[in-house]
Amino acid sequence: MISILLIEDDAALSRLLEGHLRRYGYGVIIPDPEDFRHLDRLLMEFKPHLILLDIELPFYDGYVWARKFREQSTVPIMFISARGEPIDQVRALENGGDDYVVKPFHMEVLLAKIEALLRRTYELSPIHAETERTIRPYGELILDLKRLVVQYRDREISLTPVETSLLHELIKARGDVVDRDMLMLAAWDEVMFVDDNTLTVNISRLRQKLTQLGLTRVLETVRGHGYRLKLPDTPE
């Protein structure tokens, strides 16, 4: 059963969401009041497939917890918050979130987003001839779609599901430019409902991780078009 860690301190809303999620076949883990000091322990104990995370929480806000979760896991994180300003959504993504839903929301929209995020995360490697478990696009660069990691020479770093989808799309282009709409479609299964800043933030995070691998200035911005991945050892 797919399990969801629901971190929401509004007890009434938490019960409502739990009921809907269970009716759709999800297992739901809800922290007890005393658990809000140590939510990272719940992550390690239950190992959920997805986290629904509010921002306004006792003791530490959702941004802090998202950073802590990212230190331990690549589990997808969907923020659910009444804060609807673009800066709030940008902060959520910068701190490790994969998606953001503004309260109040229609339950059908939340469920559709949950299904899409789970599909992107756990079915990133479709079974057909052109896709393998690992992809070696340029020499020593390896993207592992199952483990959500990218390797270059003797270094390895974990990616979020969204970052993995973006890098996968850039790799498939073999150095050609990938336009922004194509990247948003690959990472979120939709374009209309994804804020343009969301892509920018995730590209920035991916670029930082590639830099940590020793690959600086390889993820290029092509103004007015999109992005391309160009490694030093890639032939023109």
C-alpha positions in Angstrom: 0.0 0.0 0.0 1.2 3.5 -0.8 1.8 5.4 2.4 1.5 9.1 3.0 3.0 11.0 5.9 0.4 13.8 6.5 2.0 16.7 8.5 -0.8 19.1 9.3 -1.5 20.5 12.8 -5.1 21.5 12.1 -6.7 18.4 13.6 -10.0 18.8 11.7 -8.4 19.3 8.3 -6.1 16.4 9.1 -9.0 14.1 9.8 -10.8 15.2 6.7 -7.7 14.7 4.4 -7.1 11.3 6.1 -10.6 10.1 5.3 -10.4 11.1 1.6 -6.9 9.6 1.2 -7.9 6.3 2.8 -11.0 6.1 0.6 -8.7 6.3 -2.4 -6.6 3.4 -1.1 -3.7 5.3 0.6 -2.2 4.5 3.9 -2.0 7.6 6.1 0.4 8.3 8.9 -0.6 11.2 11.2 1.8 12.6 13.8 0.6 12.8 17.4 0.9 16.2 19.0 4.2 15.3 20.8 5.7 14.0 17.5 5.9 17.6 16.0 9.3 18.1 17.7 10.8 15.0 16.0 9.1 14.6 12.7 12.3 13.3 11.1 12.0 10.2 13.3 8.6 9.4 11.7 10.3 9.6 8.3 12.9 7.0 9.3 10.4 4.8 11.1 7.6 4.6 8.6 9.5 5.4 5.3 6.5 6.9 3.6 6.2 7.1 -0.2 5.1 10.8 -0.1 5.0 13.6 2.5 2.2 16.2 2.6 3.7 19.1 4.6 2.1 22.3 6.0 4.2 25.4 6.6 2.7 26.7 9.8 3.6 24.0 12.3 4.5 23.9 16.1 8.2 24.2 17.0 9.6 24.4 13.5 8.0 25.5 10.2 7.6 23.3 7.1 10.7 24.8 5.4 12.9 23.6 8.3 11.4 20.1 8.1 11.7 19.9 4.4 15.5 20.6 4.7 15.8 18.0 7.4 13.9 15.4 5.3 16.1 16.2 2.3 19.2 15.4 4.4 17.8 11.9 5.0 15.7 11.0 1.9 14.6 11.8 -1.6 11.0 11.1 -0.7 8.7 13.4 -2.7 7.4 16.4 -0.6 4.2 18.2 -1.5 3.6 21.4 0.5 -0.1 22.2 1.4 -0.4 25.8 2.8 -2.7 28.8 3.0 0.2 30.9 1.9 -0.4 31.7 -1.7 2.3 34.2 -2.6 4.9 33.3 -5.2 7.7 33.8 -2.7 6.2 31.2 -0.4 6.1 28.7 -3.2 9.7 29.5 -4.3 10.9 29.1 -0.7 9.2 25.7 -0.5 10.9 24.5 -3.6 14.3 25.9 -2.6 14.0 24.0 0.7 13.4 20.7 -1.0 9.7 20.6 -1.9 8.6 19.0 -5.2 5.1 20.5 -5.5 2.9 23.1 -3.8 -0.9 23.2 -3.3 -2.6 26.4 -1.9 -5.4 26.1 0.6 -8.3 26.0 0.2 -8.2 23.4 -2.5 -10.5 21.0 -4.2 -9.9 17.5 -3.1 -9.9 16.3 -6.7 -7.0 18.6 -7.5 -5.0 17.4 -4.5 -5.6 13.8 -5.3 -4.6 14.3 -9.0 -1.4 16.1 -8.0 -0.6 13.3 -5.5 -1.1 10.7 -8.2 1.0 12.6 -10.7 3.9 13.1 -8.2 3.8 9.4 -7.2 3.8 8.4 -10.9 6.8 10.7 -11.7 8.7 9.4 -8.7 8.1 5.6 -8.8 7.6 5.1 -12.6 10.4 7.3 -14.0 11.8 4.3 -15.8 9.2 3.1 -18.3 9.7 -0.3 -19.8 10.5 0.1 -23.4 13.6 -0.3 -25.6 15.2 3.2 -25.3 15.1 3.4 -21.5 17.5 1.5 -19.2 17.9 1.5 -15.5 21.0 3.7 -15.9 21.7 6.2 -18.7 25.3 7.0 -19.8 24.8 10.0 -22.1 28.3 11.5 -22.1 31.1 9.3 -21.0 31.3 9.2 -17.3 28.0 10.9 -16.4 25.5 8.3 -15.1 21.9 9.0 -14.2 20.3 6.2 -12.2 16.5 6.6 -12.6 15.7 4.0 -10.0 17.9 5.2 -7.2 17.4 8.9 -8.1 21.2 9.7 -8.1 23.6 11.1 -10.6 27.2 10.1 -10.8 30.2 11.7 -12.4 33.6 10.0 -12.1 34.1 9.2 -8.4 31.3 11.4 -7.1 27.6 10.8 -6.5 24.7 13.0 -5.4 21.0 12.4 -4.7 18.3 14.1 -6.7 14.7 14.8 -6.0 12.1 13.2 -8.4 11.6 16.5 -10.2 15.4 17.1 -10.6 15.7 13.5 -11.9 13.0 14.1 -14.5 14.6 17.4 -15.6 18.0 15.9 -16.0 16.6 12.9 -17.8 14.9 15.1 -20.4 18.1 17.2 -20.9 20.2 14.0 -21.3 17.8 12.7 -23.9 18.3 15.9 -25.9 22.1 15.0 -26.3 23.3 18.6 -26.1 20.3 20.2 -28.0 18.2 22.9 -26.4 15.1 21.7 -24.5 12.4 24.3 -24.3 10.8 25.3 -21.0 7.4 23.9 -21.8 8.9 20.5 -22.6 10.8 20.4 -19.3 7.7 21.4 -17.3 5.7 18.7 -19.1 8.3 16.1 -18.3 8.6 17.1 -14.6 5.0 17.9 -13.8 2.8 16.3 -16.4 1.3 19.7 -17.0 2.2 23.2 -18.1 -0.9 25.4 -17.5 -0.8 25.0 -13.7 2.9 25.2 -13.1 4.4 28.6 -12.2 7.3 29.6 -14.4 9.4 30.3 -11.3 8.9 26.7 -10.2 11.0 25.5 -13.2 13.6 28.2 -12.6 14.1 27.2 -9.0 14.4 23.5 -9.8 16.9 24.2 -12.6 18.9 26.3 -10.2 18.9 23.4 -7.7 20.0 20.9 -10.4 22.7 23.2 -11.5 24.1 23.5 -8.0 24.2 19.7 -7.6 26.0 19.3 -10.9 28.5 21.9 -9.6 29.0 19.8 -6.5 30.0 16.9 -8.8 32.6 19.1 -10.4 30.5 20.0 -13.5 30.4 23.8 -13.6 28.7 25.8 -16.3 27.4 22.6 -18.0 23.7 23.4 -17.6 23.3 26.3 -19.9 20.4 28.8 -20.1 19.5 29.6 -23.7 17.5 32.9 -23.4 14.1 32.9 -25.0 14.3 29.1 -25.6 15.2 26.9 -22.7 18.1 24.9 -21.4 20.7 22.5 -22.6 23.2 20.2 -21.0 26.7 20.4 -22.5 29.5 18.5 -20.9 33.2 19.2 -21.5 33.9 15.9 -23.2 30.8 16.0 -25.4 31.6 16.4 -29.1 30.0 19.3 -31.0 
